Amino acid sequence: MKNRHDFFNRMADTWDEERRETVACLNRVVEEARLASGQKVLDVGTGTGVLIPFLAEKVGAGGRIHAIDYAENMIGKLKGNGVQANVEPQVMDIHKTSYTDMFFDRVIANACYPHFEDKPLALSEIHRLLKPDGLFILSHPTGREHVNRIHRTAHSVVEGDILPAPEFLLPVIISAGFDTLKVIDEPEFFLLSFTKR
């Protein structure tokens, strides 16, 4: 395996079997996102779509979920599982998307931030895509230490994809044009929320 892209494509078939998030934690991510009916949401690094049913229910039939992942096998698995009418899965990289400026009410990066190859570039793109009154949510609903432990042992390609403690992570995100709204760093739940500056 040469890179993260290959790693995630190979993991697609068994991805759902290895997930550990509880329904309660996934619901908590969605609650913290303060979703409302009719909103447009970008689910970054959607994988096989673990958050999709929760997001789609909150935004309702009038809302739209754009689910992107750069691993085509992940998107293929998501489509194969069936998606709601208001969900658009696409193979796309958050470092450079095809969406217009200020397109989304919410951008959610769930369980994917450590894998961004160029974090400042990805954060700049998220900032561009978010409406002025929008929210950016960065979450890991199994907790920071669990994520880091898994990455260190999963494969050499991702062993360095570590989620830093908030005191190290926040300055990077703030410098990309965001203001911190909330910080949750619990043993089994991690979430940061931001407004656009």
Kinemage of the C-alpha trace (Angstrom):
@kinemage 1
@onewidth
@group {chain A} dominant
@subgroup {mainchain}
@vectorlist {calphas} color= white
{ca met a 1} P 0.000 0.000 0.000
{ca lys a 2} L 1.545 3.273 -1.095
{ca asn a 3} L -0.719 5.916 0.416
{ca arg a 4} L -3.829 6.723 2.466
{ca his a 5} L -6.033 6.599 -0.621
{ca asp a 6} L -5.059 2.968 -1.283
{ca phe a 7} L -5.423 2.142 2.424
{ca phe a 8} L -9.004 3.425 2.629
{ca asn a 9} L -10.008 1.822 -0.659
{ca arg a 10} L -8.792 -1.538 0.653
{ca met a 11} L -10.554 -1.034 3.988
{ca ala a 12} L -13.960 -0.266 2.439
{ca asp a 13} L -15.242 -3.847 2.434
{ca thr a 14} L -14.645 -4.376 6.158
{ca trp a 15} L -15.043 -0.774 7.336
{ca asp a 16} L -18.510 -1.189 8.860
{ca glu a 17} L -17.467 -4.304 10.798
{ca glu a 18} L -14.664 -2.436 12.536
{ca arg a 19} L -16.572 0.690 13.568
{ca arg a 20} L -16.964 1.322 17.273
{ca glu a 21} L -19.158 4.439 17.559
{ca thr a 22} L -22.338 4.082 19.592
{ca val a 23} L -25.661 5.417 18.379
{ca ala a 24} L -25.682 7.743 21.378
{ca cys a 25} L -22.325 9.252 20.378
{ca leu a 26} L -23.351 9.674 16.742
{ca asn a 27} L -26.551 11.363 17.876
{ca arg a 28} L -24.469 13.631 20.061
{ca val a 29} L -22.370 14.748 17.077
{ca val a 30} L -25.555 15.630 15.209
{ca glu a 31} L -27.019 17.476 18.219
{ca glu a 32} L -23.838 19.540 18.605
{ca ala a 33} L -24.097 20.484 14.916
{ca arg a 34} L -27.418 22.258 15.677
{ca leu a 35} L -28.985 21.125 12.439
{ca ala a 36} L -32.295 22.473 11.241
{ca ser a 37} L -34.791 21.406 8.625
{ca gly a 38} L -33.867 22.443 5.093
{ca gln a 39} L -30.154 22.953 5.681
{ca lys a 40} L -27.327 21.926 3.348
{ca val a 41} L -24.681 19.799 5.074
{ca leu a 42} L -21.297 18.586 3.869
{ca asp a 43} L -20.208 15.278 5.425
{ca val a 44} L -16.441 15.246 4.822
{ca gly a 45} L -14.700 11.870 4.683
{ca thr a 46} L -18.057 10.158 4.917
{ca gly a 47} L -16.586 6.673 4.467
{ca thr a 48} L -19.508 4.266 4.248
{ca gly a 49} L -21.863 6.902 5.650
{ca val a 50} L -22.129 6.190 9.377
{ca leu a 51} L -23.526 9.687 10.084
{ca ile a 52} L -25.819 9.908 7.057
{ca pro a 53} L -29.073 8.539 8.566
{ca phe a 54} L -28.751 10.860 11.569
{ca leu a 55} L -28.005 13.919 9.425
{ca ala a 56} L -30.714 13.181 6.866
{ca glu a 57} L -33.359 12.850 9.562
{ca lys a 58} L -32.455 16.251 11.057
{ca val a 59} L -32.447 18.243 7.810
{ca gly a 60} L -35.605 16.554 6.517
{ca ala a 61} L -36.794 16.110 2.957
{ca gly a 62} L -36.125 19.776 2.179
{ca gly a 63} L -32.497 19.560 3.295
{ca arg a 64} L -29.524 18.131 1.463
{ca ile a 65} L -26.582 16.002 2.601
{ca his a 66} L -23.517 16.041 0.374
{ca ala a 67} L -21.402 13.041 1.404
{ca ile a 68} L -17.855 13.119 0.051
{ca asp a 69} L -14.852 10.832 0.321
{ca tyr a 70} L -11.760 10.580 -1.831
{ca ala a 71} L -11.789 6.780 -1.637
{ca glu a 72} L -14.073 5.620 -4.430
{ca asn a 73} L -14.586 2.219 -2.803
{ca met a 74} L -15.995 3.886 0.312
{ca ile a 75} L -18.486 5.849 -1.791
{ca gly a 76} L -19.310 2.681 -3.738
{ca lys a 77} L -20.082 0.876 -0.487
{ca leu a 78} L -22.224 3.790 0.701
{ca lys a 79} L -24.224 3.766 -2.532
{ca gly a 80} L -24.525 -0.017 -2.362
{ca asn a 81} L -26.044 0.260 1.117
{ca gly a 82} L -28.731 2.577 -0.274
{ca val a 83} L -29.098 6.258 0.553
{ca gln a 84} L -32.027 8.547 1.234
{ca ala a 85} L -33.354 10.758 -1.561
{ca asn a 86} L -31.835 13.875 0.029
{ca val a 87} L -28.279 12.434 0.100
{ca glu a 88} L -25.711 12.976 -2.664
{ca pro a 89} L -22.626 10.734 -2.307
{ca gln a 90} L -19.643 11.802 -4.413
{ca val a 91} L -16.000 10.895 -4.831
{ca met a 92} L -14.311 14.163 -3.954
{ca asp a 93} L -11.297 15.391 -1.983
{ca ile a 94} L -11.827 18.087 0.663
{ca his a 95} L -8.547 19.706 -0.350
{ca lys a 96} L -10.251 20.878 -3.560
{ca thr a 97} L -13.984 20.543 -4.106
{ca ser a 98} L -16.251 21.670 -6.927
{ca tyr a 99} L -18.784 23.476 -4.720
{ca thr a 100} L -19.352 27.220 -4.930
{ca asp a 101} L -18.389 29.622 -2.144
{ca met a 102} L -20.575 29.684 0.985
{ca phe a 103} L -22.638 26.703 -0.175
{ca phe a 104} L -23.112 24.895 3.146
{ca asp a 105} L -24.858 25.629 6.429
{ca arg a 106} L -22.788 22.970 8.182
{ca val a 107} L -19.530 21.200 7.406
{ca ile a 108} L -18.860 18.081 9.475
{ca ala a 109} L -15.495 16.323 9.493
{ca asn a 110} L -16.298 13.188 11.460
{ca ala a 111} L -13.469 10.745 12.186
{ca cys a 112} L -11.296 12.000 9.329
{ca tyr a 113} L -9.288 15.118 10.305
{ca pro a 114} L -6.011 13.290 11.120
{ca his a 115} L -6.001 11.888 7.567
{ca phe a 116} L -6.055 15.298 5.837
{ca glu a 117} L -2.723 15.368 3.994
{ca asp a 118} L -2.553 19.175 3.911
{ca lys a 119} L -4.513 20.400 6.915
{ca pro a 120} L -4.210 24.165 6.241
{ca leu a 121} L -5.399 23.643 2.659
{ca ala a 122} L -8.343 21.455 3.732
{ca leu a 123} L -9.331 23.954 6.440
{ca ser a 124} L -9.129 26.801 3.929
{ca glu a 125} L -11.493 24.898 1.633
{ca ile a 126} L -13.920 24.224 4.498
{ca his a 127} L -13.840 27.941 5.359
{ca arg a 128} L -14.599 28.834 1.740
{ca leu a 129} L -17.544 26.432 1.564
{ca leu a 130} L -19.210 27.510 4.807
{ca lys a 131} L -21.878 30.207 4.942
{ca pro a 132} L -21.119 33.203 7.199
{ca asp a 133} L -23.507 31.941 9.890
{ca gly a 134} L -22.515 28.290 9.417
{ca leu a 135} L -20.827 25.840 11.774
{ca phe a 136} L -17.804 23.613 11.290
{ca ile a 137} L -17.800 20.433 13.398
{ca leu a 138} L -14.701 18.288 13.884
{ca ser a 139} L -15.594 15.091 15.721
{ca his a 140} L -14.264 11.699 16.771
{ca pro a 141} L -17.086 9.956 18.632
{ca thr a 142} L -14.813 7.245 20.054
{ca gly a 143} L -12.469 9.704 21.800
{ca arg a 144} L -9.053 11.100 20.957
{ca glu a 145} L -6.914 8.477 22.700
{ca his a 146} L -8.787 5.584 21.078
{ca val a 147} L -8.375 7.154 17.633
{ca asn a 148} L -4.655 7.667 18.154
{ca arg a 149} L -4.158 4.138 19.476
{ca ile a 150} L -5.925 2.652 16.425
{ca his a 151} L -3.937 4.759 13.968
{ca arg a 152} L -0.592 3.910 15.583
{ca thr a 153} L -1.252 0.191 15.143
{ca ala a 154} L -3.448 -0.014 11.994
{ca his a 155} L -0.852 0.398 9.236
{ca ser a 156} L 2.337 2.363 8.587
{ca val a 157} L 0.429 4.571 6.136
{ca val a 158} L -1.752 6.018 8.924
{ca glu a 159} L 0.420 5.528 12.028
{ca gly a 160} L 1.348 9.220 12.004
{ca asp a 161} L -2.249 10.416 11.553
{ca ile a 162} L -2.656 11.537 15.147
{ca leu a 163} L -5.382 13.758 16.587
{ca pro a 164} L -3.631 16.332 18.771
{ca ala a 165} L -4.925 17.625 22.088
{ca pro a 166} L -7.156 20.720 21.774
{ca glu a 167} L -4.424 23.113 22.933
{ca phe a 168} L -2.369 22.133 19.874
{ca leu a 169} L -5.232 21.693 17.424
{ca leu a 170} L -7.203 24.880 18.114
{ca pro a 171} L -4.502 27.361 16.980
{ca val a 172} L -4.283 25.605 13.597
{ca ile a 173} L -8.032 25.861 13.031
{ca ile a 174} L -8.327 29.399 14.403
{ca ser a 175} L -5.562 30.511 12.031
{ca ala a 176} L -7.707 29.226 9.136
{ca gly a 177} L -10.407 31.812 9.942
{ca phe a 178} L -12.564 30.098 12.559
{ca asp a 179} L -13.604 31.018 16.098
{ca thr a 180} L -13.988 28.286 18.696
{ca leu a 181} L -17.534 27.659 19.864
{ca lys a 182} L -17.145 24.475 21.927
{ca val a 183} L -14.461 22.011 23.030
{ca ile a 184} L -15.312 18.491 24.248
{ca asp a 185} L -12.366 16.190 24.972
{ca glu a 186} L -13.729 13.234 26.927
{ca pro a 187} L -12.287 9.694 27.088
{ca glu a 188} L -14.912 8.357 24.671
{ca phe a 189} L -16.050 11.475 22.815
{ca phe a 190} L -14.159 14.287 21.078
{ca leu a 191} L -15.762 17.266 19.362
{ca leu a 192} L -14.786 20.783 18.447
{ca ser a 193} L -17.245 23.257 16.963
{ca phe a 194} L -16.425 26.509 15.222
{ca thr a 195} L -18.057 29.533 13.712
{ca lys a 196} L -16.685 31.208 10.601
{ca arg a 197} L -14.835 34.448 11.193
